[in-house]
Amino acid sequence: TTTTTTTTTTNSNNTQTNMEEDIYYCHELARRSVARAALHLGLKDGMSQDSLDVLADILLRYMEQIGKTASLLVESGGRPSSHANALDALQAIHMT
């Protein structure tokens, strides 16, 4: 029983660590995307780190909302969410 409890705790800790790493990676990727967009818009020195963080959070929330909307569209059509396609994503963007 002790071995099972230890293994379960270790697996839970590994899952928690992986989720934290995924969240960090997604946030960093969003920050870089926002920074690149700012550069393309001509804002070379105008973005503070705080501004990048806020805009990255907004971008991530928007993308999460698109994913949820696309999933609902697919499932309301009687398909599993794993069968989403580009048309579903475009419709979700228009609805969000």
C-alpha positions in Angstrom: 0.0 0.0 0.0 2.8 2.4 0.8 4.5 1.7 -2.6 1.2 2.3 -4.4 0.7 5.6 -2.5 4.2 6.7 -3.2 3.8 5.9 -6.9 0.5 7.7 -7.1 2.0 10.8 -5.4 5.0 10.7 -7.8 2.8 10.4 -10.9 0.6 13.3 -9.6 3.7 15.4 -9.0 5.0 14.6 -12.5 1.6 15.5 -14.0 1.6 18.8 -12.1 5.1 19.6 -13.2 4.3 18.8 -16.9 1.2 21.1 -16.7 3.3 23.9 -15.2 5.9 23.5 -18.0 3.2 23.5 -20.6 1.6 26.7 -19.2 5.0 28.4 -19.1 5.8 27.3 -22.7 2.5 28.5 -24.0 2.8 31.8 -22.3 6.3 32.3 -23.6 5.3 31.4 -27.1 2.4 33.9 -26.9 4.8 36.6 -25.6 7.1 36.0 -28.5 4.2 36.1 -30.9 3.0 39.4 -29.5 6.5 40.9 -29.6 7.0 39.8 -33.2 3.6 41.4 -34.1 4.7 44.6 -32.3 7.9 44.7 -34.3 6.0 44.3 -37.6 3.8 47.1 -36.5 6.8 49.3 -35.9 6.8 49.3 -32.1 10.5 48.6 -31.6 11.0 50.1 -28.2 7.4 50.7 -27.1 6.5 47.4 -25.4 7.3 46.9 -21.8 7.6 43.4 -20.3 4.3 43.9 -18.5 2.6 44.9 -21.7 3.9 41.8 -23.4 2.6 39.7 -20.5 -0.9 41.3 -20.6 -1.2 40.9 -24.3 0.1 37.3 -24.2 -2.6 36.5 -21.6 -5.3 38.1 -23.8 -4.0 36.1 -26.8 -4.0 32.8 -24.9 -7.6 33.4 -23.5 -8.8 34.3 -27.0 -7.3 31.1 -28.5 -8.7 29.0 -25.7 -12.2 30.5 -26.4 -11.8 29.7 -30.1 -10.9 26.1 -29.2 -13.9 25.8 -26.9 -16.2 27.2 -29.5 -14.9 24.9 -32.2 -15.3 22.0 -29.9 -18.9 22.9 -29.3 -19.6 23.4 -33.0 -18.2 20.0 -33.8 -20.0 18.2 -31.0 -23.3 19.9 -31.9 -22.9 18.5 -35.4 -22.8 15.0 -33.9 -19.0 14.5 -34.4 -16.4 13.9 -31.7 -14.2 17.0 -31.0 -11.2 15.1 -32.3 -12.7 15.4 -35.8 -12.6 19.2 -36.0 -11.4 20.7 -39.3 -10.3 24.1 -40.6 -13.9 25.0 -41.4 -14.8 24.5 -37.7 -11.9 26.7 -36.7 -13.0 29.4 -39.1 -16.6 29.3 -37.9 -15.3 29.5 -34.3 -13.2 32.6 -35.1 -16.2 34.3 -36.6 -18.4 33.4 -33.6 -15.8 34.5 -31.0 
